[in-house]
Each structure stands twice: as C-alpha cells, then as structure tokens.
Amino acid sequence: MKKLLFVAGVSFLSVASFAQVQFGAQIGGNLASGTSKYKEGSITLDQDLKSKFGFLVGAVAELPISGAISFRPELNFIQKGAKYEETIQGVTSKDELTLNYLEMPLNFVYNFDAGAGKFFVGLGPSIGFGLSGKAKSSLTGFPDQESDVKFDGKKDATDDKYHLKAIDFGGNFLAGYKMANGLFINLGYTIGFSNISPEDNTTYKNNGFAIKLGYMFGGSAKNTEKK
C-alpha cells in the first residue's frame, strides 16, 4: 500500500511539473453512496443504501494536449461510504460506513470559451487507495457499536474489524467553469466498477456526486492557452 501511495504521488508531481502546466488546489464535498448486493443461494438481494456527506481536499493539474483537449489529473483525499436503515416489527437497525481514500482521477477534458473564462467537460478513469474508515451500527434497545475499517482484503475474518479490498477503480464524468483569474468550480459523478467486498456472497461498489471549488496557479501562457 505504501508503495502504491508513493507511486501515485510521484506520478502526479511528474505531470504537474511537465512543460510548466497549470496546477492548483481544490476543496469540496462528496455526496457518497454505494450499491450493495447480498447473494443467498440462487437469490440476490439489493440493499437500499442512502447517501452520506463527506469532504475532499486535493491538488489538480492541467496539461494541454491538442487544441481544446487537455489532460486533467487530480490527487485527492476523499471520504466515501453510505447509510442503511431498516425497521422490522418496530425494531430499527441503522448502519453507517465512512471510508477514507486517496484517489487519483485521470480525466481528459474539452474546453470551450464562455465569456471571460472557459467551460470544460470530460471523463476518465479513477483509482482509489483505501486508507482508513469506520463502520457504525445501532439496533433499537442495544448499545451502538463501532469498528475500524481495514483495507486488507481479509476474507471470512473473525475479529471485530470491518475488512474491505484496498483498490477502488471507477469512472468519472465532470463539468465545470474556470474563470480568467484561475478560480474554478467543478461538478462530477464517479461510478464504482470494483467490488471492494472480499466476501464471495457480497458485492459493494462506491459511487459519489462531488462538487469542488479551486484555484489554478500560473502556468505558461503558451502551454495553457488555445492557439
């Protein structure tokens, strides 16, 4: 895991330093959700998961490729997870999963002029590395329970930890507006492709709708402006 985090960081810094591309910082929120399925024999049950809010903070770079097309990688700390609630015969059970990731979206965007700034739209893959998390549960009439999330992929664990796979792969769709002074706003949706549950009878995938506010610092005009 440490090696993967190191490679991710070095890769981002390498892109950010290439040809004096623009780079910046961003902060925002992630309306996280997930899809969960449980298989029992020949029957597959879908859980109705609810969204939960998490925050994100990170760095972004922009490398012009050709004309209006540019490569826009990011490196973010982001919170994911979901909530679940069920009431049966007056007894309510609640579960909440908070997952902390280091995530690298690798987007290709199309830019077009709009007023003094530019709109941009794009898509691309995203890879996340699980760092830590908490799993909370409550049941009417019983004390609340909380356990740590371990991204070790352990299967059929018998301890009090909540075990998940470390790698989370997905796809991004984004749209935003960048002002002439470097300020930008970015809306995006990430859909998870990877099943991060290590259990054979369970499938769990992360999704999330994010909003980001940020600022792009400098960069060479001849590399960042469309010719």
N, C-alpha and C positions, 0 to 999 in steps of 0.2 A: 504493500500500500504506500509506504513512504517513497519508494522508487517511482511509483506512478504519479504521485503528487509532485515530486521533483521534476519529472519529465514534462508534466502539464505546465508547470510554472516556467520552465526554461523555454518551452515551445512558444508560450505566449510572449515572453520577453523578446524572443528572437524575431517574431513577427512585428512587434511594436517598434523594434529598432531598425527594421529593414527599410531602406530608401526614405528615411525620415517620414514615415507615415504618421498620420494623426493618431493620437491616443488620448484617453480620457478616463474619468471616474464616473461611477453611477451608483445610485441608491434607489430602493423602491420596495415594493411589496409583491408577494406571490399568493394568489388565491389558490391554494393547493387542494387537490382532490386525488382520487385514485379509483381504480377498478379492481374488484376483488371477487374471485370465484372459488368455490369450495366443491370438490368432487367427492361424492359418496356413492360408491358402486358405479352404476350407469347413469346416475343423476348428477347434474351440475347445478349448483345453487349460486345465484348472483347476490352479493350484498349491496344494499342501497347505501353507499357511502356519502357523507356530507363533506362540504368544503371547510377548510380552516385557513386562517390567515397566517402567513409567515413573512419575514423580511429578507431582503437580499442587499448585498453590497459588493461592488467589484470594480473591475477595470475593463476597458474596451479599446480596441484598436480598429483602424480603418485603412486598408491597403487598396489603392486604385488598381484595377486590372486592365480594363479597356473601356474607353468611353464612359458611359454612365454606370458600368458594373464595378463593384468593389467587393473585397473580402472583408468581413467584419467579425473577427473572433472576440470572444469575451472570456473572462475568468471571474467567476462569482462565488461567493458564499451565499447559499440559498437554503431556505427552510421549506421542506415539503411535508406531506402527511395527509391525514384525513380523520374524519369523525364518523362514529357509527352509534346509533341509538335504537333500541328495540324494547317494546313493552309487551309482555305476555302475562295475562291474568293478573294485572295490577303490579307486576314486578318489572321494573325498568333497569336495563343494563346499558351502560354507556362506555364507549371505548374511544380513546384519542391517541393518535400516533403522530409524533413530531420527529422529523428526520432532518438532520443537518448534512448538507452536501457541499463539496467543492465541485463546481460544474463548469464545463467549457463548451458553450455553444459555438459552432463554426458555421456562420451564415454567409451566404452570398446575396448581396442586395443590389437593387436597381434604384438609382437616384434620378429625380427629375425636379427641375426648378419650379418653385412656387413662391411668388413674392420675393422677399429678400433672402429666403432660405431655400431648403430643399426637403421634399418628401422622399422617403425611402421605404421600400417593401422588399421582403426577402424570405428566404428559408434556408434550412441546412440541418445537419445532424447535431446532436448534443451528447456529450458523455459526462456522466457524473460519478464522483467517488464518495461513497458514504463515509462520514466522519464520526458521527455520534447521534444519539437520539433518546427519546423517552416514550414509553408505552404506558398509558394510564387507563385504568378501568374502574368502574364502580357498579355496584349492584344494590338495589334497594334493601336496606336493613343490614348491610355489611360495610365494613371499613373500605375506603378507597385503597387501591393497590397501584404501585408504580414500579416499573422495571426499566433498566437500561437497555438500549438497543446496541447490539454487537453486529458489526458488518463483517462477519467471518464466514458466512455461508454454512454454518453448522446445521446439520440435519438431525432431526429427532432428538434434539437437546433435552436434557432432564434438569437443567439448572433453572434459576429464576430470571434469566435474561431473555430478551426478545431477539432472535437471530435472523439476519437478512443477508442477502448477497451484496457485495460491495459495489459492483459496477451497475450503473443505471444508464442505459442507452435509449435515446429517443430522437424525435424530430421537432424542429422549431418552425413557426410561422410568425412573422413580425411585420410591423408597420410603424412608422414614426415620422417625426418632423425635426429637422435640425436648423436652428436659426443661424444667421450670418455671424453672430458673436460666439458660436460654439455651443450654446445651450441646446439640449435636445430632450424630447420625450419619446418614449418607445413603448408600444403595446405589443404583447406577444403571447402565443399559446404554445405550450410544449406537451406533446403526447408521448407517453412512455411505450417503448417497444419491448423492453426487457422485463421478464418475470423475476422480481427480486426475492421472491419467497423460495427458500431452499427445500420446502416440503413437496412431495410428489402430488399430493391431493389439493394443493392450494396454489392459486395464481394471484399475484398482486403487482399492479403496474401504476407508476406515478403519472399524474397529469397536473397541469397548472396554468393559470392565466396570470401573467405578470405585467406590472406597469413599472417603468424605470424612468427616472429623471437623472440627467447627467450633463457633463460639460467636456467638450473636446479641446485639448490643449494644442495650440500651434500646429506644427507640421509645415512642410514645404508647399508653397502655393502651386508650384509647377507639378507636384505629385498629387495634390488633393483636388484641384480644380479641373473640370471637364474641358478638354480642348475642342 
